């Protein structure tokens, strides 16, 4: 809190009066981290201490999306300074609308988001206390209550599930991203009132399958409950073998998942991911709240949105042939400049070039057709006949193939103008 305000507050309290500084500009410092602590009296004891980052061009008359980052375990956090440095805040401190923070130069009128980083000692994150935190934040900065997002790593990933499944009904979470979540067996599974509270929340789980600390089995069960209840979500297997694992080119992937989260709004249909291989997304012809990615190769759109597509005349010396996708419709699949109408699902669009035969290699399963041509829709199914082993997930060796839920036993995709290798990973039960 500003020192002058502190003096005034003390003087007023000495006279038996109170000072209401709600929405005062000095409650935060735009473009910098500001702390709210128990010791300063800024935060009641039953509210998490936290730091807040407000964009440098913040205008109180506007409402802003707010991202909550829940920290992991370790030694716990006794002061907001211990939690304000995290994977989200590191991308925001320059105030330059960096693309790896989830911004896009194609989003006119996008005025940034507020980051809140609460801290606590070692204990479980609590949904009711989170609700009190959100109320406290609402009295300090101007937020859009339909664009509240929660993410966190390890214990913070567990907390993301707790905050969503334990929601007492007094707040709305538009999207959540549990990262390497730990100990989620504490959240009830199945079609229960708890897990079905996430139905209007978009969920993107990211987890290393070989994480020895946070067991992936609990994430699979929770995510399955969310999907079986009718929810929308994505599941990404992070490469590596440790608890703190990151894939190659994680900066671009971080940008994509932050953009995906910021594209969601609690009061509207989900914005589903559309990725384009071999071409780009052009003009958005129609649709509400379109979010076009910074490099134009991906975006997030409500069902029924009509997006323009553009492809070069040739690629690697091969001429453009057609567009192909498992779901959704093209106005003219054989035109390099076409349109695509989105459906109620994620979509991966392929621009097909030439007639050169490509190779599909399947390990631990089979494909129909077994020898597809570029542009064919392929169904892959795991071979369950494995002595003493159980199926785990599909691992893709192709940058042109994104498996939205990799542990499903069967899925479909479009064969691109490139070789594809898919391997079914198995494990031996103890």
N, C-alpha and C positions, 0 to 999 in steps of 0.2 A: 504494500500500500504506500502511496505517496507520503513522504514525511510530513508535509504541511497538513495534509488531511488527517494524519494521525494526531497531530497536536490539537487541531480543531475538535476532533472527536473526543479527545480526553477532556478538553475544557467544557464541552457541552455535557459530557457525562457527569462532570463534577458539579454542574448546575442542575442535575436531575433531568437533563434533556437527552434526546437521542438524535443521531444524525443519519439520515437516509441518503446513501451515496449510490443507490442503484442506478445503473446506466451511466454513471459518471465516466468521462473519458479517461480519467486517471486510474480507473480500475484495471486497466491493461495498457500495454505499450505496443501499438501497432508495429508489426515487423520484428518483434522480439518476444522472448518467453517472459511470461509474468507468473509469479507464484502466489498461490493462496494457501496459507498454512494455519494450523491450529494455534501455534504460538503467537502469531500476529493478531489472532482474533478474526481473521477474514473468513474462516471456515468453522462451523460448529463441529463439535467432537463426533457427531454421528454422520458426518459427511466426509468423504475421502478428501485428503489434501490433493492439490493438483496444480499443474502448470497449464497455462493456456497460451497458444500462439494465434495471433490475429493478423491477417494480411495487412501489409503496410498501407494499402489503399482502402482499408475498411471504412464503410459508411453506415452508421447506426440506422439510417432510414431503410436499408436493405436487410433482407434476411439471408443467412448464410448456412450452407451445409456444415455439419460438425462431425469430425472423426474422433472417436475415442480409441486411444491405444492403451491396452492393458498389459502391464509388464509381467515378466516371468518371475520365477522363484529366486533361488540363490539366497542372499542374506536379507532380503526384504528391503523396504524403502521407508525411511523415516522423515524424508524431506523431499519436496517436489524436484529439487535439483538432482536427486538421485534417479529420477524417472524421465526427465524431459529430453534426454538424448536417446532416441530410438530410430528404427528404420524409416519412420514417416517423417519425424522432425528433421532428420539429416537432409532431406530433400527440400525443405521449406525455408531454411534460414537465409538463403540468398535473395528471397523475394522476387526472383526473376521469372516466375511461372515456368520453372523447369519442367520439361516433358516427363521426367521420371517421377514427378509428384502426382501424376494423374491429370495434368492439364492438357489441353489441345488447342492449337492455334486455329482449329476449325470451329471452335465453340464461341460464337459471338455472344457477348454479354456475360460470359462466365467470369465471375468475380472472385474466384478462390474459395477456400474453405477454412474453417477454424479447427485447430487441433487441440484436443484436451488430453493430457497425460496424467491420470490420477496415480497416486502411490499409496501403498499400505504395507504393514509388516507381513510376515509370513502367515497366511491364512487364505481361505477361499474367497474369491470375489463374490460379492453378495448382490443379488438383483435389487432388493429394496434399497440398499445403500446406494446403488448405482442410480436409482430413480431420484433419490434425494440430491445426488451430485448433479444430475441433469437439471433439476429445478434450480439449483444454485447457479449453474452456468447460464441458464435462461435469464436470470436476474442481472447478469453482468454484461452479456453480449447478445446481439440479435441473431437468433438462429431460426432455421426452418425446421419445425418439429416433425415434418414428414421426410426429412433428409438427415436422419441420425444414423451414423454408421459406427460399427464396433469391430475392432480387430485386436489381435494380441498373440504373443508367442508363448508356448509352453504353458505355464500356469495361467498366463494371459489368454491363451487359446482356450483353455478349460473355462476361464472366466467369461469368454465370449459366449460359449454355450450356456453357462449358468445365467448370464444376463438375459439371454433370449428366451430360454425355456422357463426361467423363474420369473418372468415379467408379471408383476401383479396387475397389469392392465392400465397403468398410468403413463406409459410412454410407448413410442413406436420405433422400431428398428427397421430401416429400409433394406439394409444389407449388412452381412457380417462375414468376416474372414478369419476362422480359427487357423493359426499357424502352429504346427507341431504340438497340438494340444495335449496336455498331460492329465491323466486321471479322470477321464470323463465317464467312468463307470458310475460316478455319483449322480449323474443325470439319468432319469428314468428313460428306458427305451420302449419302443413299440408305439402303437397308436394311442398314446395317453394325452391327457390335457396339456401336460408339460411340453412334450415334443411337438405337438400340433400348434403350439403358440408361435411357431416359426413359419407358418404357412404363408404369411404375407411378407416374409423376409427372404431375400435372395441370399443363398449360402454358397460360399466357395471355400472348400476345405483344401488346405495344402499341407502335406505330411510326407515325411521320408519313410518309406515302407520298412527300412532297416533301422529305424530309430530305436536304440536300446533303452531310452528313458521314457519316452511317450509312446506307449504301445498303440500301433495303428488299429488294432482290433476294435478298440472302443470308438474310434472315429468312424469306422465302417458301419457299426451298428447304429450310431446316432444319425449319420447321414442317410442310411437306409430308412430309418424312421421318418425323417423329414420328407424324403421322396415318396415313400409309401402313403404318407398322409396327404399327398398332393402338392408338395412344395416344389420349388425350382432350385436347382443347384448345379455346381461343377465340383469335380474332385481331381486334384493334381498330385501325382506322385513326384516328390522332390528327389532328384538323384542324390546319391551319397549313402553313407553308412552311419552317420552320427546324428546326435540330437540337433546340433546347429549345422544344418546342411543347406546349401544353396546351389541351384543349377547354373550352368553357363549362361552368360548374357542376362543375368538376373535383373540388371537395370531396366532393360526393355520389358521384361516380364513384370517387373514391379509397376512400371507405368501402366501396363495393360490391366492388371488387376485393380489398381487404384482407380483407373478410368471406369472400369466395370462397376465398381462399388458406387462411385459418384454419379453414375448414370441412373441409379435406382431411386425411385420415389415411392413412399409407402402408400400413397393415395391413388396410384395409377397402375396399369399393367406393368409387368416386368419388362425391362430392356434386355433382350436376349443378344448374345454375342454373335456377330457375323464376321468371319475371317475370309479374306480373299487371297488365294494363291495364284500367282502369275498375272495379277492385274490389280486394280485399285478401285476404291469406292469413290464415285464422283458426286454429282449433285443429288441432294435428297429431294425427290420429287414430291412426296407427301408423307405425312405421318407426324405424330406428336412426340415432342422431346427427343429428337434424334441426337445421338452423341457419336460423332465421327472421330476416330482416333487420329493422333497427330501425324502418323505416317501414311494415313489413308488406306492401310491394308486391313484395318479392323474397325469395328464400330459396334454400338449397342442400340437396339431399336425395338420398339413395341411391335407386336404382331400386326400385320397389315401395312407396315411402312413400305413405301416404294423408294428404292435407292438406285441411283445410277451406277453403272459399272463401265469401266474402261480397261482395255487391254491393248498392248502394243501389237503391231502387225506380225512381228516375228519374235521368237525367243530361242536363243541358242541355235539360230539358223533354221528353225522350224516355223511354218506359218500357223497363225491362229486358226483353230478349227471350230471350237464351240465352248460354251459355258456348261458346267455340270454341277449339280448339287443333289444331296439326298432328299431334302425337303425345301419347299419354296418354289415359286414359279418365275420364269423369265419371260419378258415380252417377246424377245427374239434370241433364242439360245445361240444362234449362229452369227450374230452381229457383235463386233468388238465393242460397240457402244450400245449397251442394252440396259434394261432395268430388271430389278429383282424384287419380288414381293415377299416379305418376311412372314414366317409362321410362328407358332407358339413353341419355339425350340431354338437352341443354338444352331447355327448353320456354318458349314465350311464350303465355300465356293471355289471351284477349280477352273482356271482357264486352261483349256486343252490345246496343245500345240503339236502339229504334225501327226503322222500315222505310224511313227516308229514304235515297235513293240517294247513294252516295259515289263519288268520282272517283279512278281509278287512272291515273297518268301515267307512262309508261315512255319513257325516252330511251336510245337505243342498244340496244334489245332488244325483246322481246315477251312477253306474258303469256297464260296459259291458266287460266281464261277471260279474255278481253280486257276485259270489263266486269263485274267481279265485284260481287256484293252483299255487304254486311257479313256476316261469318261464313263466307264461302266460302274454301276453301283454294286459293291461287293459286300457280302455278308460273311463275317468271320465268327467261328464258333470254336470254343476250346475243346480239346480232346480230353475227356474225363478219365480215360483209361490209362492211369498212371499208377504204377505199383507203389503203394505206400506213400503216395504224395497227394496233396490237395492243391487245387487251383488257387492262385493268389491274385494276379492282375496281368493285363496286357502291357507289354513294354514296346513302344514304337521307336524304330531306328530312323524314321523319316521326318524331316522338318516340315513336310507338307501334310502331315497327318496329326491332328489333335484329337485324342480320345477323351471325350468329355467326362465319362465315368469309367475309368480304366479297369475296375474290378468286375464289371459286368461280363458274364460268360459269353455273350454274343452282342455284336454291334455291327452297324453298317457304315460304309464310307464310300467316297468317290475315288476311284483309281486315278491318280494324277499322271502327268506326263513325266514320270520319274519312277525309278525302282523303289519299292517299299518292302521293308522287313518288319515283321511283327513276331514277337516272341511271347508265349504264355509262360509266366513265371509260376513255379510251383514251390511248395515247401513240405517238409516232413513233420507231421504232428508229433508232439512229444507224448 
